[in-house]
Amino acid sequence: MARRKKSNNTIIRFLIIFFLMASGIYYLGLNYVPQKWYETQTMMPNQVESYYVNQWCTSDFGRKEAVLWDLTRVDCLAKDYAIEFDFAKKWAESIGQSLYYSKMTGKKPAVALILTSLADYRYVKRVERLDKGIKIFLIKAY
């Protein structure tokens, strides 16, 4: 009888530990999952920002380094969007610039976040929380 009770305790202990580990992994996974799937391009890692702008913003898509009347430069001025490119860790700076360029050009704001690791998805979540109508493009560079 004592043997059976000991094996039941072991099984219950295993199930509790398994449940706690699974829920922890699920919770941590939620921190890196964007609310929706964004247009994503995979590009070569360890490049400078201008490389990604040149690869993304081709002449048939938009104008690179468009100079505005106040001498600020939009990374990519497309038909519908004023797009600011930046590495994901500089998400706040890219949002500010995109909103400013949007106001100056009359186009919708957009950011292209360059992800250098899987952990950079947390910055995508921060942009999503603002909910300012900013279009998000992702560049997977890892």
C-alpha positions as CSV (number, residue, x, y, z in Angstrom):
1,M,0.0,0.0,0.0
2,A,2.8,2.4,0.9
3,R,4.4,1.7,-2.5
4,R,1.3,2.6,-4.4
5,K,1.0,5.9,-2.5
6,K,4.6,6.8,-3.2
7,S,4.2,6.2,-7.0
8,N,1.0,8.3,-7.0
9,N,2.9,11.1,-5.3
10,T,5.6,10.9,-7.9
11,I,3.2,11.1,-10.7
12,I,1.3,14.0,-9.2
13,R,4.6,15.8,-8.6
14,F,5.7,15.2,-12.2
15,L,2.4,16.5,-13.5
16,I,2.6,19.7,-11.4
17,I,6.2,20.4,-12.5
18,F,5.3,19.7,-16.1
19,F,2.3,22.0,-15.9
20,L,4.3,24.8,-14.3
21,M,7.1,24.5,-16.9
22,A,4.7,24.4,-19.8
23,S,2.8,27.5,-18.6
24,G,6.0,29.4,-18.0
25,I,7.3,28.6,-21.5
26,Y,3.9,29.6,-22.9
27,Y,3.9,32.9,-21.0
28,L,7.5,33.8,-22.1
29,G,6.5,32.9,-25.7
30,L,3.7,35.4,-25.6
31,N,6.1,38.2,-24.9
32,Y,7.7,37.7,-28.3
33,V,4.6,37.0,-30.5
34,P,3.3,40.0,-32.4
35,Q,-0.5,40.6,-32.4
36,K,-0.7,39.8,-36.0
37,W,1.6,38.6,-38.8
38,Y,3.4,41.5,-40.5
39,E,5.0,41.7,-43.8
40,T,8.4,40.3,-43.2
41,Q,11.5,40.1,-45.4
42,T,14.6,38.0,-44.5
43,M,17.9,39.8,-45.3
44,M,21.5,39.3,-44.6
45,P,22.5,39.9,-40.9
46,N,25.1,42.3,-39.5
47,Q,24.7,45.1,-42.1
48,V,24.3,48.8,-41.6
49,E,20.8,50.4,-41.8
50,S,21.4,51.9,-45.2
51,Y,21.9,48.4,-46.6
52,Y,18.4,47.4,-45.6
53,V,16.9,50.7,-46.9
54,N,18.6,50.0,-50.3
55,Q,17.4,46.4,-50.4
56,W,13.8,47.3,-49.4
57,C,13.1,50.7,-51.1
58,T,13.7,50.0,-54.8
59,S,12.9,52.7,-57.4
60,D,9.6,51.0,-58.3
61,F,8.5,51.0,-54.6
62,G,9.4,54.4,-53.4
63,R,12.0,57.1,-53.1
64,K,15.1,56.6,-50.9
65,E,16.3,59.4,-48.7
66,A,13.6,61.8,-49.8
67,V,14.5,65.3,-48.6
68,L,11.7,67.4,-47.1
69,W,11.5,71.2,-47.1
70,D,13.0,71.4,-43.6
71,L,16.0,69.3,-44.8
72,T,14.9,66.2,-42.9
73,R,15.3,62.9,-44.8
74,V,12.6,60.2,-45.0
75,D,14.3,56.8,-45.4
76,C,11.7,55.6,-47.9
77,L,8.9,57.7,-49.3
78,A,6.4,55.2,-50.9
79,K,3.1,55.9,-52.6
80,D,1.1,55.5,-49.4
81,Y,3.7,55.5,-46.6
82,A,6.5,57.5,-45.1
83,I,8.7,54.7,-43.8
84,E,11.4,55.0,-41.2
85,F,14.0,52.2,-41.0
86,D,15.7,51.5,-37.7
87,F,17.0,48.6,-35.6
88,A,14.3,47.3,-33.3
89,K,16.0,48.5,-30.1
90,K,15.6,52.0,-31.4
91,W,11.8,51.5,-31.8
92,A,10.8,54.8,-30.0
93,E,13.1,56.9,-32.2
94,S,11.7,55.3,-35.3
95,I,8.1,56.0,-34.3
96,G,8.7,59.6,-33.6
97,Q,10.4,60.1,-36.9
98,S,7.7,58.2,-38.8
99,L,4.9,60.3,-37.2
100,Y,6.8,63.5,-38.0
101,Y,7.4,62.5,-41.6
102,S,3.8,61.5,-42.0
103,K,2.6,64.9,-40.8
104,M,5.1,66.6,-43.2
105,T,4.2,64.6,-46.3
106,G,0.5,63.8,-45.7
107,K,1.3,60.0,-46.0
108,K,0.6,57.3,-43.5
109,P,3.3,56.6,-40.9
110,A,5.2,53.3,-41.2
111,V,8.3,51.8,-39.5
112,A,10.5,49.0,-40.8
113,L,12.1,47.4,-37.7
114,I,15.3,45.5,-38.3
115,L,15.2,42.4,-36.0
116,T,18.7,41.2,-35.2
117,S,17.6,38.4,-32.8
118,L,14.5,36.6,-31.7
119,A,14.3,38.7,-28.6
120,D,13.8,41.8,-30.7
121,Y,10.1,40.9,-31.1
122,R,9.5,42.5,-27.7
123,Y,10.1,45.9,-29.4
124,V,7.4,45.0,-31.9
125,K,5.0,44.6,-29.0
126,R,5.9,48.1,-27.8
127,V,5.0,49.6,-31.1
128,E,1.8,47.7,-31.2
129,R,0.8,49.0,-27.7
130,L,0.9,52.6,-29.0
131,D,-1.9,51.9,-31.6
132,K,-1.3,55.1,-33.5
133,G,-2.1,53.7,-36.9
134,I,1.6,53.0,-37.6
135,K,2.1,50.3,-40.2
136,I,4.8,47.9,-39.2
137,F,7.2,46.1,-41.5
138,L,9.7,43.6,-40.2
139,I,13.2,42.8,-41.5
140,K,14.5,39.6,-40.1
141,A,18.3,39.9,-40.1
142,Y,19.4,37.0,-37.9
